Amino acid sequence: MRGAGTEPEDGRGVSSVAMIDHSEHGLSARRTNWAGNIAFGAKQLHTPASITELQELVSAGTAVRALGTGHSFNTVADTHGALISVAGLPRSVEIDTEARTATVSAGMRFGELTGTLHRSGLALHNLGSLPHISVAGACATGTHGSGVGNRALAGAVRALELVTADGSVRTLERGDADFPGSVVSLGALGVVTRLTLDLVPAFEIQQWVYEGLPQEELLGRFDEVMSEAYSVSLFTGWHGGPIDQVWLKRRVGPGTPGTAPHRWHGSTLARGPRHPVPGVAAEHCTEQQGVPGPWHARLPHFRLEFTPSNGDELQSEYFVARQDAVAAYEALDRIRQDFAPLLQIGEIRTVAADDLWLSPAQGRDSVAFHFTWVPDTAAVTPVLGAVEEALAPFAARPHWGKVFTTPPGVLRELYDHYADFERLTERFDPTGTFRNDFLARHFPRTGG
């Protein structure tokens, strides 16, 4: 079964990494990322059981990279040295109900964390499509959910602890000068071991799915449509007709109706549960049809107890300013014949602005255009060029963990703090312990 709008850096294993199968720490013969489109160049994989062991591995290595379950679709996590998973570090969740924070182990998956938070009467502001992803991996690559008022998952980070290149442990907190560059950091500063997350009071969500939203209705009332619920996702095959599905995730409160109108903005209420990809059974999806449930059981598209996809896909995603969303949609619609034959499904979501230097939503409320492609790199790569050319007038920022061909020189112009981040990596990692080909290409240093 295919996933739609899923997120890097982690995917489907239980406290595992891409080279580890579903059994706890059992090595797989396949040394690839989750999708199988990247063959890792790492010589070794380490799963330290303590911070001390992690410090020794980092300080002794000439090239190391942190790895989640490999749910990135490019080489951001690759290395020619050693990969390090924090999945084996002791698990902990420390909740401060008065401060409304939780300090959690970096290797924990969101789905392993959310139930504990909910039982304490607290919640995260939002979640990604998958509850299977790790906290650290998701934040490091700019993972997000949807909602006009909801920032990316990294926006909840109040502090983080990491092991730096010399093996020392360092903590960065919101308000520190380096903090905005340390959260969405692509693993360039060190191996994150713990994060402190802002929480909100627990809440319930009811989820409705509508089908056949007329394109003209969407384009004429885009902000209204995307503001209709706490989280709104649009799914489209880019076939030139109506939007296939609209997923509305509404907060439950006093007076919230238990039913939804049959017709909404010209679309029709789905008669039963739906999967984002047409023709795929909905059993792996979170409960729909307005059944109220806790935030962590409705905000993701997919349920924790199921594997939402088998990796038979590639993914790309591009962020534009929300004010440019309609024009960007129309630009993509004009070239849909170039990319639609390679598309499994597309998703459109909103992300609120933040101040994190490398966040694709930095400095602007954004709309993200997501593409789940067929697993054919040779066929998809030239199509990415056409998509990026169509979105170029809107300063589209690609998702760091997905496939894109945007040149580094163009990326540099899309981020106000690109040079600041480069200087930050040089201070934290002067010897290049955490450097890899991906970072060398996008954040080059004199001499390589």
C-alpha positions as CSV (number, residue, x, y, z in Angstrom):
1,M,0.0,0.0,0.0
2,R,1.3,3.4,-0.9
3,G,1.7,6.4,1.3
4,A,0.8,10.0,0.5
5,G,2.3,13.1,2.0
6,T,4.5,11.0,4.2
7,E,7.5,12.5,5.9
8,P,11.2,12.0,6.4
9,E,13.3,11.1,8.3
10,D,11.8,8.0,9.8
11,G,9.3,5.5,8.5
12,R,8.1,2.1,9.5
13,G,10.3,0.1,11.9
14,V,10.0,-0.2,15.6
15,S,12.9,1.8,17.1
16,S,15.0,0.9,14.1
17,V,16.9,2.3,11.1
18,A,16.6,1.7,7.4
19,M,19.2,-1.0,7.5
20,I,17.4,-2.7,10.3
21,D,14.3,-4.8,9.8
22,H,11.1,-4.9,11.9
23,S,12.8,-7.0,14.6
24,E,14.6,-5.1,17.2
25,H,18.1,-4.3,15.9
26,G,18.1,-7.1,13.4
27,L,20.4,-6.3,10.4
28,S,18.9,-6.3,7.0
29,A,21.0,-7.4,4.0
30,R,19.7,-4.3,2.1
31,R,21.7,-1.2,2.9
32,T,19.4,1.3,1.3
33,N,17.0,3.9,2.5
34,W,13.3,3.0,3.1
35,A,12.3,3.7,-0.6
36,G,15.3,1.7,-2.0
37,N,16.3,4.6,-4.3
38,I,19.5,5.4,-2.2
39,A,22.2,2.8,-1.5
40,F,24.1,4.0,1.5
41,G,27.8,4.3,1.3
42,A,28.4,3.8,5.0
43,K,31.0,1.3,6.1
44,Q,29.4,0.7,9.5
45,L,26.2,1.1,11.4
46,H,26.3,1.7,15.1
47,T,23.5,1.7,17.6
48,P,24.9,2.9,20.9
49,A,23.2,2.0,24.1
50,S,24.3,5.0,26.1
51,I,25.3,8.6,25.7
52,T,28.9,7.7,26.7
53,E,29.1,5.2,24.0
54,L,27.7,7.7,21.5
55,Q,30.2,10.3,22.6
56,E,33.1,7.8,22.1
57,L,31.8,6.9,18.6
58,V,31.4,10.5,17.5
59,S,34.8,11.7,18.8
60,A,36.6,8.7,17.4
61,G,35.1,9.0,13.9
62,T,36.3,11.0,10.9
63,A,32.9,10.9,9.3
64,V,29.6,10.0,11.0
65,R,26.0,10.7,10.3
66,A,22.8,10.2,12.4
67,L,20.2,8.1,10.7
68,G,16.5,7.5,11.5
69,T,14.7,4.8,9.6
70,G,15.8,6.3,6.3
71,H,12.6,7.8,5.3
72,S,14.4,10.5,3.4
73,F,14.4,10.1,-0.4
74,N,17.8,11.7,-1.1
75,T,21.3,11.4,0.3
76,V,20.9,13.8,3.2
77,A,21.6,11.0,5.7
78,D,24.3,9.2,3.7
79,T,28.0,9.0,4.6
80,H,31.1,7.2,3.5
81,G,32.0,6.8,7.2
82,A,29.7,5.4,9.9
83,L,26.0,5.7,10.4
84,I,24.7,6.2,14.0
85,S,21.2,5.4,15.2
86,V,20.0,6.7,18.5
87,A,17.2,4.1,18.6
88,G,19.2,2.1,21.2
89,L,19.6,4.9,23.7
90,P,17.4,4.8,26.8
91,R,13.9,6.0,26.1
92,S,12.5,8.7,28.4
93,V,9.6,11.2,28.4
94,E,9.8,13.9,31.1
95,I,6.6,15.9,31.2
96,D,6.4,19.3,33.0
97,T,2.7,19.9,33.3
98,E,3.2,23.4,34.7
99,A,5.5,24.6,31.9
100,R,3.6,22.5,29.4
101,T,6.7,20.8,28.0
102,A,8.0,17.3,27.4
103,T,11.6,16.4,27.1
104,V,11.9,13.3,25.0
105,S,14.5,10.9,23.6
106,A,15.4,11.9,20.1
107,G,14.9,8.3,18.7
108,M,11.3,8.0,19.9
109,R,8.7,7.9,17.2
110,F,5.8,10.3,17.6
111,G,3.4,7.4,17.9
112,E,5.3,6.1,20.9
113,L,5.2,9.5,22.6
114,T,1.7,10.9,21.9
115,G,-0.2,8.4,24.1
116,T,1.9,9.4,27.1
117,L,1.3,13.0,26.5
118,H,-2.5,12.5,26.1
119,R,-2.8,10.6,29.3
120,S,-1.2,13.6,31.0
121,G,-3.9,15.9,29.5
122,L,-1.4,17.5,27.0
123,A,-0.8,17.4,23.3
124,L,1.5,18.5,20.5
125,H,0.1,21.3,18.3
126,N,0.3,19.1,15.2
127,L,1.5,15.9,13.8
128,G,2.7,14.7,10.4
129,S,1.0,12.3,8.1
130,L,2.8,9.4,9.7
131,P,3.1,8.7,13.5
132,H,5.9,6.3,12.6
133,I,8.6,9.0,12.2
134,S,11.2,9.9,14.9
135,V,11.0,13.2,16.7
136,A,14.6,14.2,15.9
137,G,14.5,13.1,12.3
138,A,11.2,14.9,11.6
139,C,12.5,18.2,13.1
140,A,15.9,18.0,11.4
141,T,14.3,18.0,7.9
142,G,11.4,20.3,8.3
143,T,8.6,17.8,8.6
144,H,5.1,19.2,9.0
145,G,1.4,18.5,9.1
146,S,-1.3,20.9,7.9
147,G,-3.3,23.9,9.2
148,V,-3.2,27.6,8.5
149,G,-2.3,28.3,12.1
150,N,0.0,25.3,12.6
151,R,3.8,25.5,12.3
152,A,6.0,22.6,11.2
153,L,6.8,20.1,13.9
154,A,10.2,21.7,14.5
155,G,8.2,24.8,15.6
156,A,7.4,23.1,18.9
157,V,11.1,22.6,19.8
158,R,12.0,24.7,22.9
159,A,15.5,23.1,23.5
160,L,17.7,20.3,22.2
161,E,20.7,18.4,23.4
162,L,23.3,17.1,21.0
163,V,26.6,15.4,20.9
164,T,29.0,17.6,18.9
165,A,32.1,16.6,16.8
166,D,34.5,16.5,19.8
167,G,32.2,14.2,21.7
168,S,30.9,16.9,24.1
169,V,27.2,17.3,25.0
170,R,25.7,20.7,24.3
171,T,22.3,22.1,24.9
172,L,20.7,24.9,22.9
173,E,17.5,26.7,24.0
174,R,15.0,29.0,22.4
175,G,16.5,32.5,22.8
176,D,20.1,31.4,22.3
177,A,21.6,33.1,19.2
178,D,22.4,29.8,17.6
179,F,19.0,28.1,18.3
180,P,17.1,29.1,15.1
181,G,19.8,27.4,13.1
182,S,20.0,24.2,15.2
183,V,16.6,22.7,14.9
184,V,16.1,22.2,11.2
185,S,19.8,21.4,10.8
186,L,20.0,18.4,8.5
187,G,22.2,16.6,11.0
188,A,25.1,19.0,10.3
189,L,25.7,20.1,13.9
190,G,25.8,16.9,15.7
191,V,23.8,13.9,16.9
192,V,20.7,15.0,18.7
193,T,19.9,13.0,21.8
194,R,17.0,14.8,23.5
195,L,14.5,17.5,22.6
196,T,12.2,19.6,24.7
197,L,8.8,20.3,23.0
198,D,6.1,22.8,23.7
199,L,2.7,21.3,24.5
200,V,-0.9,22.4,24.5
201,P,-4.0,21.1,26.4
202,A,-5.2,17.8,24.9
203,F,-8.0,18.0,22.4
204,E,-10.2,15.8,20.3
205,I,-10.6,15.8,16.5
206,Q,-13.3,14.6,14.2
207,Q,-12.3,13.8,10.6
208,W,-14.5,14.2,7.5
209,V,-13.6,13.4,3.9
210,Y,-15.2,15.1,0.9
211,E,-14.9,14.2,-2.7
212,G,-15.0,16.1,-6.0
213,L,-14.2,19.7,-4.9
214,P,-14.6,21.8,-8.1
215,Q,-11.3,23.3,-9.1
216,E,-12.8,26.7,-9.7
217,E,-14.3,26.7,-6.2
218,L,-10.8,25.9,-4.7
219,L,-9.1,28.6,-6.7
220,G,-11.8,31.2,-6.0
221,R,-12.0,30.5,-2.3
222,F,-8.6,29.0,-1.5
223,D,-8.0,30.6,1.9
224,E,-11.6,29.9,2.9
225,V,-11.3,26.2,2.0
226,M,-8.0,25.8,3.7
227,S,-9.2,27.5,6.9
228,E,-12.3,25.3,7.2
229,A,-10.8,23.0,9.9
230,Y,-7.9,22.8,12.3
231,S,-6.1,20.8,9.6
232,V,-7.0,20.5,5.9
233,S,-5.4,18.3,3.3
234,L,-6.2,18.3,-0.4
235,F,-5.5,15.2,-2.5
236,T,-5.4,15.4,-6.3
237,G,-4.1,13.4,-9.2
238,W,-3.7,16.6,-11.2
239,H,-6.0,15.3,-13.9
240,G,-7.4,18.8,-14.7
241,G,-10.8,18.1,-13.0
242,P,-12.0,18.4,-9.4
243,I,-9.9,17.9,-6.4
244,D,-10.2,14.2,-5.6
245,Q,-10.5,14.4,-1.8
246,V,-10.5,17.0,1.0
247,W,-9.6,15.8,4.4
248,L,-11.0,18.0,7.1
249,K,-9.8,17.5,10.7
250,R,-11.9,19.6,13.0
251,R,-11.4,20.2,16.7
252,V,-14.2,19.0,18.9
253,G,-15.7,21.5,21.3
254,P,-18.9,22.5,23.0
255,G,-21.7,22.4,20.4
256,T,-19.7,20.6,17.8
257,P,-22.2,18.9,15.5
258,G,-21.9,15.1,15.2
259,T,-22.8,15.2,11.5
260,A,-21.5,17.1,8.5
261,P,-23.5,18.5,5.5
262,H,-23.8,16.2,2.5
263,R,-22.5,19.0,0.2
264,W,-19.6,21.4,1.0
265,H,-18.2,23.9,-1.4
266,G,-19.6,21.9,-4.3
267,S,-18.0,18.6,-3.1
268,T,-19.8,15.5,-1.7
269,L,-19.3,13.8,1.7
270,A,-17.6,10.5,1.2
271,R,-19.9,7.5,1.9
272,G,-17.2,5.5,3.7
273,P,-13.6,5.6,4.8
274,R,-11.1,6.7,2.1
275,H,-7.4,6.2,1.4
276,P,-5.7,9.2,-0.3
277,V,-4.6,7.0,-3.2
278,P,-7.6,6.0,-5.4
279,G,-8.4,2.3,-5.3
280,V,-6.4,1.6,-2.1
281,A,-8.2,0.2,0.9
282,A,-8.6,2.6,3.8
283,E,-8.0,0.1,6.6
284,H,-4.5,1.7,7.4
285,C,-5.9,5.2,7.6
286,T,-7.0,7.1,10.7
287,E,-10.8,6.9,11.5
288,Q,-13.0,9.2,9.5
289,Q,-16.8,9.9,9.1
290,G,-16.8,12.3,12.0
291,V,-16.0,9.8,14.8
292,P,-14.4,11.9,17.6
293,G,-11.0,10.8,18.8
294,P,-7.9,12.1,20.5
295,W,-5.7,14.4,18.6
296,H,-2.9,11.8,18.1
297,A,-5.4,9.3,16.5
298,R,-6.8,11.8,14.0
299,L,-4.1,14.3,12.9
300,P,-2.0,11.7,11.1
301,H,-3.4,10.2,8.0
302,F,-2.2,6.8,8.9
303,R,-2.5,4.6,12.0
304,L,0.6,3.6,14.0
305,E,-0.3,-0.1,14.2
306,F,-0.1,-0.5,10.4
307,T,2.8,0.0,7.9
308,P,1.4,2.7,5.7
309,S,3.5,2.0,2.6
310,N,6.0,-0.4,1.2
311,G,8.5,2.1,-0.1
312,D,7.3,1.7,-3.7
313,E,7.4,5.5,-4.4
314,L,9.5,8.6,-4.6
315,Q,8.4,11.9,-3.0
316,S,9.0,15.6,-3.7
317,E,7.5,18.7,-2.0
318,Y,7.7,22.4,-2.6
319,F,6.8,25.3,-0.4
320,V,5.5,28.7,-1.7
321,A,4.1,31.7,0.2
322,R,0.4,31.2,0.9
323,Q,-0.4,34.4,-0.9
324,D,1.0,32.8,-4.1
325,A,-0.8,29.5,-3.7
326,V,-3.4,30.0,-6.4
327,A,-0.9,31.3,-8.9
328,A,1.4,28.4,-8.1
329,Y,-1.5,25.9,-8.5
330,E,-2.4,27.4,-11.9
331,A,1.3,27.2,-13.0
332,L,1.4,23.5,-12.1
333,D,-2.0,22.8,-13.7
334,R,-0.6,24.2,-17.0
335,I,2.1,21.5,-17.1
336,R,0.2,18.7,-15.5
337,Q,0.5,16.6,-18.7
338,D,4.3,16.6,-18.1
339,F,4.1,15.1,-14.6
340,A,0.7,13.5,-14.0
341,P,1.5,10.2,-15.8
342,L,4.3,9.6,-13.2
343,L,2.2,10.6,-10.2
344,Q,0.6,8.3,-7.7
345,I,-1.1,11.2,-5.8
346,G,-0.5,14.8,-4.9
347,E,-1.3,16.6,-1.7
348,I,-1.7,20.3,-0.8
349,R,-1.3,21.5,2.8
350,T,-0.7,24.8,4.6
351,V,2.1,25.5,7.1
352,A,2.3,28.5,9.4
353,A,5.5,30.6,9.3
354,D,8.3,30.1,11.8
355,D,11.8,31.6,12.4
356,L,14.0,28.6,12.0
357,W,16.7,29.3,9.5
358,L,16.4,26.3,7.2
359,S,12.7,25.6,7.7
360,P,10.9,25.7,4.3
361,A,8.2,27.8,6.0
362,Q,10.8,30.3,7.5
363,G,9.5,33.8,7.4
364,R,6.3,33.2,5.5
365,D,3.0,31.4,5.9
366,S,3.2,28.7,3.3
367,V,1.4,26.2,1.1
368,A,3.2,22.9,0.4
369,F,2.7,21.1,-2.9
370,H,3.5,17.4,-2.4
371,F,4.1,14.8,-5.1
372,T,4.2,11.0,-4.5
373,W,5.8,9.6,-7.6
374,V,6.2,6.1,-9.1
375,P,9.5,4.6,-8.0
376,D,11.4,5.4,-11.2
377,T,14.2,7.9,-10.6
378,A,15.3,8.1,-14.2
379,A,11.8,9.0,-15.3
380,V,11.0,11.3,-12.4
381,T,14.2,13.4,-12.4
382,P,13.5,15.3,-15.6
383,V,9.9,15.9,-14.5
384,L,11.2,17.6,-11.4
385,G,13.0,20.1,-13.5
386,A,9.7,21.1,-15.2
387,V,7.9,21.3,-11.8
388,E,10.7,23.5,-10.4
389,E,10.7,25.7,-13.4
390,A,6.9,26.3,-13.1
391,L,7.3,27.1,-9.4
392,A,10.4,29.3,-9.8
393,P,8.5,32.6,-10.0
394,F,7.2,31.9,-6.5
395,A,10.5,31.2,-4.8
396,A,9.6,27.6,-4.1
397,R,11.6,25.9,-1.4
398,P,12.0,22.1,-1.8
399,H,11.6,19.8,1.2
400,W,15.1,18.9,2.4
401,G,14.4,15.2,2.8
402,K,12.8,14.6,-0.6
403,V,13.9,14.4,-4.2
404,F,14.6,17.7,-5.9
405,T,17.0,19.2,-8.5
406,T,17.0,22.9,-7.4
407,P,20.6,24.0,-7.7
408,P,22.5,25.1,-4.6
409,G,22.9,28.6,-5.9
410,V,19.2,29.0,-6.3
411,L,18.5,27.6,-2.8
412,R,20.9,30.1,-1.3
413,E,18.8,32.9,-2.6
414,L,15.6,31.4,-1.1
415,Y,16.8,31.6,2.5
416,D,17.7,34.7,4.4
417,H,20.0,32.9,6.8
418,Y,21.7,30.4,4.4
419,A,25.1,32.0,5.0
420,D,24.4,32.1,8.8
421,F,23.8,28.4,8.8
422,E,27.1,27.8,6.9
423,R,29.0,29.7,9.5
424,L,27.2,27.8,12.2
425,T,28.2,24.5,10.8
426,E,31.8,25.6,10.6
427,R,31.8,26.6,14.3
428,F,30.1,23.5,15.5
429,D,32.0,21.1,13.2
430,P,35.3,22.6,12.0
431,T,36.8,19.3,11.0
432,G,33.8,18.1,9.0
433,T,32.9,15.1,11.1
434,F,29.2,15.4,10.1
435,R,29.8,16.5,6.5
436,N,28.7,14.3,3.6
437,D,28.2,14.8,-0.1
438,F,24.8,16.3,0.4
439,L,26.1,19.0,2.7
440,A,29.2,19.6,0.6
441,R,27.0,20.2,-2.4
442,H,24.5,22.5,-0.8
443,F,26.7,24.2,1.8
444,P,30.2,24.1,0.3
445,R,33.3,25.1,2.2
446,T,36.6,26.4,0.8
447,G,38.7,23.3,0.1
448,G,35.6,21.0,-0.1
